[in-house]
Amino acid sequence: MEPFAVFLLSFGTPDDLNDMAAFLRNIRGGRPTPPELVEEVRERYRRIGGSPLNRRVAEIAQALERRLQARTPAARVFVGNLYWKPYIHEVARQMHAAGYRRWVALPLAPQYSEVSVANYLKAVARAQEQLEPRPQVYPVRGWGRHPDFIAAWVERTRQALDRFPQGAEVVTIFTAHSIPTRFVEQGDPYPQEVAAGARQVAQTLGLTRWQVAYQSAGASAVPWLGPDVLDVFTELARAGVQHALVVPIGFLTDHEEVLYDLDIELREHAQRLGIHMERAAMLNDHPRLIAALEDLTWRALEQRP
C-alpha cells in the first residue's frame, strides 16, 4: 500500500497560562477577550493543574500509529490543532515535506457538527490548497455510533455504575458540548448524533432512566443548545433523585471541560442539591477507541477522496 498519514485533528490547548489570551482570541475568531474572562479561564486551568488535552491526544496518536504500522510500517500519525500550536496548516506542511501525499483527515470529535467537524475539515482543505503537488485527503466525518466507540463507553459506564451503592436507583446523564442553537435551526445533525450514541449505550446496558444534557456553553449572548446539565441536576433534585451518573459521551479525553465543568462545577452543584454524583472515566487511549480510529482509517482509504 502506498504510504499514508493519518491527520488527527484536535482542538488544542496552551500549556502555558500566559498564552490564554491568545488562545481565546483564536477561538473567538480574532476578537479580543474581556480580561475578566481570560482570568476566569486561567483560574479554571489552575484548579485542574493545567489541561492534559495535548498529552492525552499524543497518547492516542501513538497508540493508533502502532496499530497502523503493524500492517503498514510506513504509516504515520500526525496531530494538528484548530486553535493552538501546532496548528493544522503547520502540520500539513510537515506532512507534505515528509513525502506523504495521502492523508486521512480524522477529527477527534465523534458526533458530526458544523461547529466542530466541519471546521476541522475546512482547515485541512485550506491547507491542502496551498501545497503542490496537492495531497489526496480522505475525510472522516461523524463516527459517534461506531461499534467500538459505543463498546468503550458501555465499559466505562458499567464501571462507573458499580461505584454506586448496591440497589441504588441511578439516573444517567449523557453530556456533550453545547453549540449555538442557530446551527441546529439550520439543520445541523449534532443533537440527533449525540442522542443516537447515548441511546445505543443505554440500550446495551438496559438503562431505564437516562437523558441527554449539554454543557460548557460559550460566553456569547446567543442562545445555546440545551438542556444545560446544571439545570438538569436542579430538576433531578426537585424530583427527589439521589444518585446520578454523568457520561460525557461527546468528548474523548480528560480536559478542562470535563475536569472543571463536570468534576468541580457540576459536582459542587450536585453536593449542594444533595445528589450523589459519579462521572464515567474518559476514554483517553482506551483500546476500543483506538480500534475504532484504526477501522475508520482503513475504511476512509477505501473511499474516493
C-alpha angles and dihedrals in degrees: 000000000000110000114267139179131218112225104207107201118209139171095241129208136209119256092202115066089211087071093058096101092053091046093052090046088057091051090048093053095253097314113133117250120232108256092237091057092048090053092046091055091045089054091052090053091047092053093055093042094249127312116288091200098112092046093048093049090049089054090052090049092050093048092048093047091053091053094046093047091055085071102024111025094193094056116116135190120216128185121217126178130216098210108021144029129331088041122204094249091051094050091045089061090049092052091049093048089051089059100254112145099166116067130181104207104210118178115207088225111099100196117062117242135159086229096058119009096035091051092051092052093045089055090052091048091052091050091046092055091059095058132084125231086032113232123232111247122204105195124208116206131183112351102162093124097052108136094235092049090051092046091053091053091045089057094046091047094049091050091051093048088056089064092067122088113274110269095015116147104235127192112209119213117195110203135197135171113280121238130198109280092231089076091053090048088054091055104269105166094211099111091049091048092051093046093048093054093045090050092053092052092045094048093047090054095039093239114175101183113050141119143173123255134173131230145183098039114186126259094248120111095238118109115270130206115270177242091068113222092233090057091046091056090050089054092046090055091050088053091053098252112160103179128047133172121204118208112186095207092162092065136058109197145033108274141136097288090056102033095045109020093046108019095044113016099036094037091053089048090050092050091052089052093048095245121142103225129192127180125212114240116256121254097238104157096346108163092237091054090051089048089053092051091048092050091048089053095053092044091051092052090055091060128079110260 
